[in-house]
Amino acid sequence: MENTWPQLSERLEAFFKVRAGDSQELRIVYYNGHGGPGPDQQLVLASHNLETNRSSTPHRPKPPAEAAVQWFKIADRMYEAKCDTLAILDCCDAERAFFDYKKYKSGSFGDYQREFIGACRRGETTRYHMSPAMWNVLNSSLVEKGDSISASELVKRMNHSYRLSYISRSAPDAVHHVLQHSRVRKINLPRLDTDIPQDQKKVYQEYKDLYKEQKRLSGRNALVLGGDSGIGRSTAIAFALEGANVTIAYRAELEQDAQSTKAEARRLGATPIELFPLEKNYEKDALDEYLSELSDTGVVDIVVNNLGYKVETDEDELISMPGATSGLRSIRGGYRTQTGSFGDQKFISTALNRMNSQSIIINTIPLENSTGLISDAEYRASISLTKDLTKNISASKQSTAVAIFPGPDWLLLSNTEQAIRVLDTFVSAASATDDEKKAMTGEVLELFG
């Protein structure tokens, strides 16, 4: 194995430096790769190339040496840092990092908070499930400036999300340990100014490469509700890549995320995406006037009704939930409903007035109850309400209506092929011929269920 510690040591020394007098800084060490016990049974982190013992052949040369480092060396630097530190290890045998490092005394007190998140317990193996689940929870929880989520709540939510998935029910739970307490008592991860994750960019690029010649939505006007993030963002970008004139509607405080969606479409060479921010008490007339200027006819050809609802937990931590559940929820459990439902009837009624018999509305929410903040019975009821909404619009014969329930976002991020399948389903529905729309109206499409 190649010893990479000298180079890493120099980088860590610079990384853990803090500004003079600033003890409020947080340093996060994130690792995604191979992990396992070394000769001394302490955790060793190494590249995913596990074939270093294979001999070379003329047709199959021997791979380069595996790069490896002992975890306790990194842990020493973290423990000496004059700031709060959080270690996140997405690897097999991750919890060994906590139990085998003797300087860590769980529950002890000091000047700085030290916490640890691992993909699995000691001796367990991972299925590349933790990182995608973590990004999804962070995406859905850190919505606005000022939002934050504790490390313990992050682990709780991502464990719940992939435990419910039929693909990852056998995956091990992630673990969280407090290595040293400070006066802060817990590490909170804040909302930062970030770009679109690379995993999502990879999906969009591969979608473009696969369908670049088709332009199935050329010249059509599409309105995507909640197009600033998640499935709304992905659908908006896919539509723009297919030639549609896309407008995304979003809460005004999510301007930065909306701008990121617009910039990504521009980077991909797609049809430019327009932005329509929704203020807390926006006027129907303003939206109607905007929609009337979309084209010479003022017709909206496609609406993606991305139903979302936002609540607070009893720790003032935010999470997105299906809009349809808002009418079912009780006040039990300390959860308080917030304003800003994306299932807003005012918005949908305004959009419907700009649609005709050739138009289509796609109602969508995640297929699985991945938040853990409502019961499965309540979640099934929200799915049922969305289906009823679809059938009612279809029965009115004003426009075609379908419901598409994709799998959880974190699962899509871990599998590009599945993500592209979901986006193609949205585009196929939006680009259906008149005869196909007559046959499909009122249908419900459940993906990965």
N, C-alpha and C positions, 0 to 999 in steps of 0.2 A: 504493500500500500504506500501511496505517496503521502508524506507528512506535510499537510498544508498549514500547520500551526504558525510558523514564522510570519507568513504573509497575513494570516487572519489576525494574529496578535497585534500587528501594527494598525490594522483597520479598527479593531475594537478599542484600542487606546484612544484613537481620535474620536470614535463614535461616542464613547462614554464621557467625554469632556463636556462640562456644563459651563454656562456663562457665570461669571463671578456674582455671587450673591443670589443666584436664582435656584432655589431648592425645590421649585414646583415643577420642574421638568420631568418628563416621562420618557424612558428609553425602552423600546420593544425589540426583542430579538426573535425573529420568526424563521423557522426552519422547516423545509418540506423536502424530504429525501428518505434515505434508508437509515434505520437505527437498529441497534442490537448490542448484546453484551460483548465486551472485548475479553482478552485473556484474564484480566483481573475482575471480570464480571461487572465492570462499570460501563455505562452507556457510551457507545461509539457512534458518531454520526458519519455517514459515508454517502458517496454518490450512488445512484440507483444501478450502476453498472456492477452486477454481481458475478460476472464471468471471468474474473481475473485469473483464476486457476486453470482456465481452459487453454490447451496448447494450440498454437497457430497451425493453419494449413494453407496451402497455396490459394485456396478459394475463400478461406475464412480466416483472415489475419487475427492475431491475438489482440484484444482490445487494450487500450491504455490502462495504466495502473489506477486502481480505485483511490480517489481522494478521500481522506478520512481525518477526523480530529476527535479527541476525547472530550466529552461534554464537560467534565469537571473543570477543564481549563477555561472554557467560556463562562461557566458559572462563577468561577473565582472573580473574573472581571466584573460580572454583573453584581456580585455581592459587595464589591469594593466601591461601586459607583456612588457618587454623591447626589443621587436622584432616585426617584421611584423607578423600578424595573419590572418588566413583564416578559416572561419567556413563553413562546408559543411553539410547540414542537409537533409537527404533523408527520409522524413516523411510527414504525413498529416499536413496541417496548418503551413508549414515550415516558411512562410514569417512573421508569427506572431512574430517570434524571432526578426525580425528587427524592426517592428513597435511598439512593446510593450516594448522594452527596451529603456528607456528614455535617458540613457547616450549616445546612438548612435545619432549623429547629422550628417546626411548625408551631405557630401560635406565639412565638417570641416577639418582643417589642424592640424597636430601634428608631432611628431618625427617619428612615425611608421605608416605603411600602414595597415588598417583594412578593410577586404572585407568579403562578405557573399554570399554563393550560397545556394539556397533552391530548393527543388523538386517541389514546387507549391506555389501559392499565398495564402494569408490568407483566411481561410475558405474552401479551396479546399482539395480534397483527392487525394492520389497518387495511382498508379497501379504497384508499383515496376518497374518503367521504367527508373528512372534517373541513378542509379548506373551502370547498364550494359551499358547504352548509354555513360556515362562518361568514363568508362574504355575503350570502343571502340575508342572514340575520342582521348584519351590520347595515346592509342596504335598506332593509325595511324598517329598521329601528332608528337610524340616524337620518331623519328626513329633513329637519330644518336646522338652521343655525341655533346653537344652544342645546340641541339634543345630545344625550349621552347614554351609555349603557355600561353597567359594571361588568367586570370579567366573569363573575359568578352567574349573572343573568344571561350573558352571552352564551355560556356553556349550557345552561339550562334550556334555552330556546333552541339551540342547534341540535342538542340531543333529542329534543322532542320532534324536531322537523324530520330528521332522518330515521327516527324510530318508527314513524308513521308510514314511511315510504315502503311500498311492497318490495322495492329493489334492495333496500338497505336495512331491513328489519334484523338481519343477523349481524350487522356491523356493530362493533363495540362502542360503548359510550365514551365520549370525551371526559376528561377529568380536570378538576380545578383545585389548586391548593394555595393557601396563603402561607408563604414562607416566613414572612416577618411583617408584623403589624406596625403601623405608624399612627400618628394622630389622625391621618386621613381616614383610616379604617378600611378603605377599599379603593381599588383603582377603577376609575371611570374612563371609558374611551369616548372622546368627543367627536362630533361631526367636524370633519376637515374638508378643505377645498381640494377635491380630487377629480381626476379625469375618469372616463369610462374604463372599467377594469380590462386588462389585456385579454382575459378569457372571453369576454363579450366581443371585443374587437376581432378576435380570431373567428368567432362564429359569423360575424357580419362579412368579413373578408371571404370566407369560404362560401357563404351564401351568394355573394356577388360573383365569385368565380364560377359557381355552378349554374347560375341562372342569368348571367349577364346579357345573353342574346335575346331573352324572351320578352321583357317589357310588357308583362301581362296586364298592367294597370295604366298603360300610357294614356295621359290626358284626363284621367278620372280625378275627381275631388274627394279627398279622404280626410275625415276628422277623427283624431285619436284622442280620447279622453285619458288623462294620466300618462301622456307620452314622454314624460321627463325621466322615467326610470322603469325597471322591471320589464314585464311583458309588453307594456304600452310602448316603451322606448324601442324595444326590438321589433315590434310590429310596424311602428312608424318608419324605421330605417328600412325594413324589408319592402314596405310599400313604395318608399322613395326610390329604392334600387330598381323597382319594377316600373318606374316611370310615373307614379301617381303624384298629384299635387297635394302634398300632405300638410295639414295644420295640426299641431298638437296643442291641446288645452291642458292647463296645469295650474295649480295654486300659485299665486304670485310670489310667495316666499321661496318657491323652488326654481327661481329664475336661473340659477347657476346650472342646475341639472338639465333644465330645458336647453340652455345654450350649449351644453355638452352634446346633447342629442343632435342639435343643428350642426355643430362642428363636425361630428362624426359622419353625418350624411355628406357634408361637403368634402371631407377627406376621402370618402369612397367614390366621389364623382357622381353621386346620386342627384336626383331632382331636389332642389333646395327645399328645406322644411321651414314652414312659417310658424310663428309662435303666437299663441293667444292666452295671456295670463288671466286667470280668474281671481278677481278680488273676492273678499269675504262675502260681500253683498252685491255682487255684480248684477247689472241690469239685463233683462232679457232683450231689450231693444238694442243694446250695444252688441250683443252676440248676433242677433238677427241681422243687424246692419253689416256686420263683418262677413257673415255667411253669404249675404246677398252680393258681395263684391268678389267672391271667389272666382266667378266666371261670368260670362255674358248671361247665362241662364240663372245663375244663383242657386243651382241645384247641388246638393251634397249627395254624391254617389255612394259613399261608404262611411259608416260611423262605427268605430270600435268603442263600445261602451264598457270601459275597463272599471268594473265596480270595485271600489276600495273604501275602507272606512278606517278612521284613526281613533284609537283610545289611549288612555293612560293607565299604566299599572299603578298599584299602590305605592311604588317607589318613584313615581313621576317619570317612568321610562316609556317611550312611545313605540307603538307597533301598528302596522297596517292590518286591517281585517276586512272581510267582505262587507260591502255596504248593506246587503240585504239583511244581515243579522241585526242591524241597528234597531229595527222594529221588534225584535224578539228578545233583546237582552234585558235582563233584570239588573238592578243596581248592586247585586250581591258581589262579594269578592273584592269590593273596593275599587272597581274599575269605573272610570268616569268617561262618558262619551264626549268627544270633541266636535267642534264645528268643522266643516270642510268635507262632507261626504261626496265622493265621486259618483255615487249613484243618484246624484241630484236630479229630481224630476224636472226642475226648471230647465236645466241644460238639455236633457233628452227631449223634452217637448219642443223646445226651440229648434233643435236639430231635425226632429221628425217633420216639422213644418216645412223644412227645406229639402225634403226627400220626395221622390216620386215612386211609381210602381216598379221602376227598374233599379231603384236603390236597394242597398242591403245594410242592415245593422247587425253587428256581431257583439253579443253580450259575452263577457268573459270574466271569470275569477279563477284562482288556483283550484285544482281538483281536490287537493288534500287540506285537511285542517292542520296546518303546520305551526300555528302560533301558540297553541296550548292555553289561550286565554278564554276560550269558550268550549262548551262541551261538544262532543261529537254529534249529539242529537241536534243542538242548535246549528252546527255547521251544516248538517244534512238538510236542515230546514232552509238555510240560506241558499243552498244549491237548488232546492225545490222551488224557492221563490224566483230565482233567476230563470229556471226553466219555464215557470208560469209567465213571467214577463215576456219571454221569447214567444211563447204560444199566443199570448194576447196580441202582440204586435203583428204576428203572422196572420191571426184571424181577422184583423182589421183590413187586411189586403192592401194596406197603404204602401208597404214596403216588404221585402223579404227579410226575415229575421232568423238567425241561427244562434246557438250558444256553443262556444268552444271552451272546454275546461282543460287547460294544460296541466302537466305535472308541476311539482314545486320548482321554483326558480333555481335552487341550489343544485337540483338534479340535472337541469338543463345545462348549467355551467360546467358540469363535470363530463358531459358527453355531447360533443359537437354535432354528431349525427342526429341525436334526438332533438337538439335545439333547432337544427335546420328543418327537421320534419315538422315541428310545431309551426315555424314561420311559413313553411310551404302550405300548411293546412289553412292558415289565415288568408294567404294570398289566393289560394285555389278557391276558397269560398267567395272572396271579394271579386274575383275575376270570372265567376260562373256566368254562363250564358243565360238568357231569359228562360229557356226551357229547363236548364239545370236549377235555376232559382225556384221555379215553380215546384220542382220535385223535392228540393231540400228545405224549403221554408218551414220553420217550426222545429227543425231537427236539432238534436243535441249531440255534439261530438266530444267524447271523453278520451283524452290521450294519456297513455301510460297509467291507466287505472285498472 
